[in-house]
Structures are given as C-alpha cells and as structure tokens.
Amino acid sequence: MAGLPYYRTIDGLPSTIPVFPLPGALLLPRGTLPLNIFEPRYVSMVEDALKSDDRVIGMIQPDEEADDIGSAHCFAIGCAGRIIQFTETDDGRYLITLIGLARYRVAQELALAAGAYRLVEADYSDFADDMKPVSATDLIERTTLITHLKEFFHKKQIEADWDAIGKANDETLVTALSMVCPFSPLEKQALLEAEDFLERARILTTLLEIGSREDDDSPVRQ
C-alpha cells in the first residue's frame, strides 16, 4: 500500500468522507475491521475510496431499524478508517480491512454520491486524542476484566486463545474485545462514544459482567 498518507493528527484527515452504515459493526482507533463489500453502492464506494489519496471510509451505525439500512437515520458519531488491505473477488465483491484512525461527529450529510452511497462532512475536533496511543499510565483493572470475559465467553460458548489474550497489551485487548464481542448496537455505540480509554475499559467490563449473568434468574423455590 505504498504512497498512502500516514496520519499523525486529525488535521490531515479528509473533511468529506463516504460512510458505511452498518449496525453492530464497531471500528475504534487503531483497531482493524474486516468487511465483505457486496452491495453495488458500497462496491462503488470502495472503488472511489481506492482511487483517492487517503482511502478513508467512515463507519457509522444506524440508530433505527429500517428496511434499507443505507438510508436509515444514523448516530451522530462514527469512526473513520483507512483501507489497508483489499481483494477483489471473481463475483465482484471486495474484501477489505480498515484500520481505525479517529472518531468523528457528523457535521452535515451531503447529497448522495453518484453511486448512491452517503457522504458526510466529518468533524474530528472533539477526538484529537484518538490519534495518540494510550499512555502506559492508563492502567485498567485487567484481572477483573479477564474474570468477567471468561464468564462471558463461557456463557456465550465462545472459544478464545487465552494465551494471546494474556499477551495483548491493555489497549489492544480493550479495543479488540469492544469490536468483536457480540454486544447490541446500542452497547457498541456506548463503547465508541466513551470519553477516553479508561472509560471504555470500564464500560466493556460492565457489559461483560452483565452479559455473563443474563438468564441466570431461576424460579424461587418454595
């Protein structure tokens, strides 16, 4: 992917970006998100992004159920990502991987692009710190998080590579779990909109604890 810009601050990010509304899909700064792109409008979106200098796409979640997710009203905050890998399949799909750059607030939605995908004016000003790696002093309650994670995965019958989880640093762990765990769209949005890394870790730990206890209520014995 030679020639792609390397972003160090929000100042270099494009102000107008295409957006991909997708419920339950969470992208966070420095996280990687694989996507299977097959709908014609989003195939056009990817092709146009690949022709651009920045290759940036904004992920965002609809905040309502709709027959056409692509035209549904969306949350105000999403995350911009850059295409770092792509493969075109024989049947016209794109398999792409995005790396999260920074969150953005939708300042304005523009007219539909020629391929009928959506464009927005993205305001990154509230999220300048997204471009900075998490400080080594921002320590999470890792033991508590792992305890609830094990209970959650057991409850949901999810297999895990515990050796890899144990070796992951705090930011990688919290980012990856926030993105891949089967939380609801509203819960994913809460993780996205967390004020900072430590708040995201606290929300994640709470969601894991709640999820591990779902359906645990049993009838009172007389």
C-alpha positions as CSV (number, residue, x, y, z in Angstrom):
1,M,0.0,0.0,0.0
2,A,2.8,2.4,-0.8
3,G,2.0,6.0,-1.1
4,L,-0.8,6.1,1.5
5,P,-0.7,9.0,3.9
6,Y,0.4,8.3,7.5
7,Y,-1.9,10.3,9.8
8,R,-0.4,11.8,13.0
9,T,-3.1,14.4,13.8
10,I,-6.7,15.0,12.9
11,D,-5.6,17.9,10.8
12,G,-4.6,15.7,7.9
13,L,-7.9,13.7,7.8
14,P,-10.3,14.4,5.0
15,S,-13.3,16.6,5.9
16,T,-15.7,14.9,3.5
17,I,-15.9,11.1,3.7
18,P,-18.1,8.4,2.4
19,V,-19.9,6.5,5.2
20,F,-20.9,2.9,5.5
21,P,-23.9,2.4,7.8
22,L,-23.7,-1.0,9.4
23,P,-25.5,-2.0,12.7
24,G,-23.3,-3.9,15.2
25,A,-20.1,-3.1,13.3
26,L,-17.7,-1.2,15.6
27,L,-14.4,0.4,14.4
28,L,-12.1,2.0,17.0
29,P,-8.9,4.0,16.6
30,R,-6.0,1.6,15.8
31,G,-8.4,-1.4,15.6
32,T,-8.7,-3.4,12.4
33,L,-12.1,-4.3,10.9
34,P,-12.5,-6.8,8.0
35,L,-15.5,-6.2,5.8
36,N,-17.2,-8.1,2.9
37,I,-18.5,-5.5,0.5
38,F,-21.1,-6.8,-2.0
39,E,-23.9,-4.3,-2.3
40,P,-23.4,-2.2,-5.5
41,R,-23.5,1.2,-3.9
42,Y,-20.8,0.2,-1.4
43,V,-18.7,-1.5,-4.1
44,S,-18.8,1.9,-5.8
45,M,-17.8,3.5,-2.5
46,V,-14.8,1.2,-2.1
47,E,-13.7,1.7,-5.7
48,D,-13.9,5.5,-5.3
49,A,-12.0,5.3,-2.0
50,L,-9.3,3.3,-3.6
51,K,-8.9,5.9,-6.3
52,S,-8.5,8.7,-3.7
53,D,-5.2,9.7,-2.0
54,D,-6.5,8.9,1.5
55,R,-8.6,5.7,1.1
56,V,-10.8,6.8,4.1
57,I,-14.2,5.4,4.8
58,G,-16.4,6.3,7.8
59,M,-18.1,3.6,9.7
60,I,-21.3,4.5,11.4
61,Q,-24.3,2.8,13.0
62,P,-28.0,3.4,12.1
63,D,-29.9,4.4,15.2
64,E,-33.1,2.9,14.0
65,E,-34.4,-0.2,12.3
66,A,-35.2,0.2,8.6
67,D,-35.8,-1.9,5.5
68,D,-33.0,0.0,3.8
69,I,-30.1,0.3,6.3
70,G,-28.3,2.5,3.8
71,S,-30.9,5.3,4.1
72,A,-31.6,4.9,7.8
73,H,-31.0,7.7,10.3
74,C,-27.6,7.2,12.0
75,F,-26.0,8.1,15.2
76,A,-24.1,11.4,15.3
77,I,-20.7,9.8,16.0
78,G,-18.8,7.2,13.9
79,C,-15.1,6.3,13.3
80,A,-13.0,7.0,10.2
81,G,-10.9,4.2,8.9
82,R,-8.3,3.8,6.2
83,I,-8.3,0.8,3.7
84,I,-5.1,-1.0,4.4
85,Q,-5.9,-4.2,2.5
86,F,-8.2,-5.2,-0.2
87,T,-9.0,-8.1,-2.5
88,E,-11.4,-8.1,-5.4
89,T,-13.3,-11.4,-5.8
90,D,-14.4,-13.1,-9.0
91,D,-18.0,-12.3,-8.3
92,G,-17.4,-8.6,-7.9
93,R,-17.2,-8.3,-4.2
94,Y,-14.4,-6.5,-2.2
95,L,-12.8,-8.0,0.9
96,I,-11.3,-5.0,2.7
97,T,-9.6,-4.3,6.0
98,L,-9.9,-0.9,7.7
99,I,-7.7,0.5,10.4
100,G,-9.3,2.9,12.7
101,L,-8.0,6.5,12.6
102,A,-10.2,8.8,14.7
103,R,-13.8,9.2,15.7
104,Y,-15.8,11.9,14.0
105,R,-19.1,13.8,14.6
106,V,-21.4,14.2,11.6
107,A,-21.5,17.9,11.0
108,Q,-23.6,17.7,7.9
109,E,-24.8,15.0,5.5
110,L,-24.3,15.8,1.8
111,A,-26.2,14.8,-1.3
112,L,-25.8,11.2,-2.3
113,A,-22.7,10.4,-4.4
114,A,-23.1,9.2,-8.0
115,G,-23.0,5.5,-6.8
116,A,-25.8,6.3,-4.3
117,Y,-23.7,6.0,-1.2
118,R,-23.7,8.6,1.5
119,L,-21.2,11.4,2.1
120,V,-20.8,13.5,5.3
121,E,-18.8,16.4,6.5
122,A,-16.8,14.9,9.4
123,D,-15.9,17.0,12.4
124,Y,-12.9,15.4,14.3
125,S,-12.3,18.3,16.7
126,D,-13.7,16.5,19.8
127,F,-11.5,13.5,19.2
128,A,-8.0,14.8,18.6
129,D,-6.6,12.4,21.3
130,D,-7.8,9.4,19.3
131,M,-4.6,9.8,17.2
132,K,-2.4,9.3,20.3
133,P,-1.6,5.8,21.6
134,V,-2.9,5.1,25.1
135,S,-0.5,6.2,27.8
136,A,1.3,3.5,29.8
137,T,0.0,5.1,32.9
138,D,-3.6,4.4,31.9
139,L,-3.9,1.1,33.6
140,I,-7.1,-0.9,33.5
141,E,-8.5,-3.3,36.1
142,R,-7.2,-6.2,33.9
143,T,-7.8,-9.0,36.4
144,T,-11.5,-8.0,36.8
145,L,-11.9,-7.6,33.1
146,I,-10.4,-11.1,32.3
147,T,-12.6,-12.7,35.0
148,H,-15.8,-11.3,33.5
149,L,-14.5,-12.1,30.0
150,K,-14.0,-15.8,30.9
151,E,-17.5,-15.9,32.4
152,F,-19.0,-14.1,29.3
153,F,-17.3,-16.4,26.8
154,H,-18.4,-19.5,28.8
155,K,-21.9,-18.2,28.8
156,K,-21.9,-17.4,25.1
157,Q,-20.0,-20.6,24.2
158,I,-17.2,-18.6,22.6
159,E,-13.8,-20.2,22.1
160,A,-10.8,-18.0,22.9
161,D,-7.0,-18.0,22.6
162,W,-6.3,-17.2,26.2
163,D,-2.5,-17.2,25.7
164,A,-2.9,-14.5,23.1
165,I,-5.3,-12.6,25.3
166,G,-2.8,-12.8,28.1
167,K,0.0,-11.4,26.0
168,A,-2.0,-8.5,24.5
169,N,-1.4,-5.0,25.9
170,D,-4.2,-3.2,27.5
171,E,-5.2,-1.0,24.5
172,T,-5.1,-3.9,22.1
173,L,-7.2,-6.0,24.4
174,V,-9.9,-3.4,25.1
175,T,-10.1,-2.3,21.5
176,A,-10.3,-5.9,20.1
177,L,-12.8,-7.1,22.7
178,S,-15.0,-4.0,22.2
179,M,-15.1,-4.6,18.5
180,V,-15.6,-8.4,18.3
181,C,-17.8,-9.2,21.3
182,P,-21.4,-9.9,20.4
183,F,-22.9,-6.7,22.0
184,S,-26.0,-4.9,20.8
185,P,-25.7,-1.9,18.5
186,L,-26.5,0.4,21.4
187,E,-23.8,-1.2,23.6
188,K,-21.3,-0.9,20.7
189,Q,-22.2,2.8,20.4
190,A,-21.7,3.3,24.1
191,L,-18.2,1.8,23.7
192,L,-17.5,4.0,20.7
193,E,-18.6,7.2,22.5
194,A,-16.7,6.5,25.7
195,E,-14.9,9.7,26.8
196,D,-11.5,8.0,26.9
197,F,-9.7,4.7,27.0
198,L,-10.2,4.0,30.7
199,E,-14.0,4.8,30.4
200,R,-14.2,2.4,27.5
201,A,-12.5,-0.3,29.6
202,R,-15.0,0.3,32.4
203,I,-17.9,0.1,30.1
204,L,-16.5,-3.1,28.5
205,T,-16.0,-4.7,31.9
206,T,-19.6,-3.8,32.9
207,L,-21.1,-5.2,29.6
208,L,-19.1,-8.4,30.1
209,E,-20.3,-8.8,33.6
210,I,-24.0,-8.1,32.7
211,G,-23.7,-10.4,29.7
212,S,-22.3,-13.3,31.7
213,R,-25.3,-13.1,34.1
214,E,-28.1,-12.9,31.6
215,D,-30.8,-15.5,32.0
216,D,-29.3,-16.6,35.3
217,D,-32.5,-15.9,37.3
218,S,-34.2,-19.0,38.4
219,P,-37.6,-19.5,40.0
220,V,-37.7,-19.1,43.7
221,R,-38.0,-22.4,45.4
222,Q,-40.9,-22.7,47.9
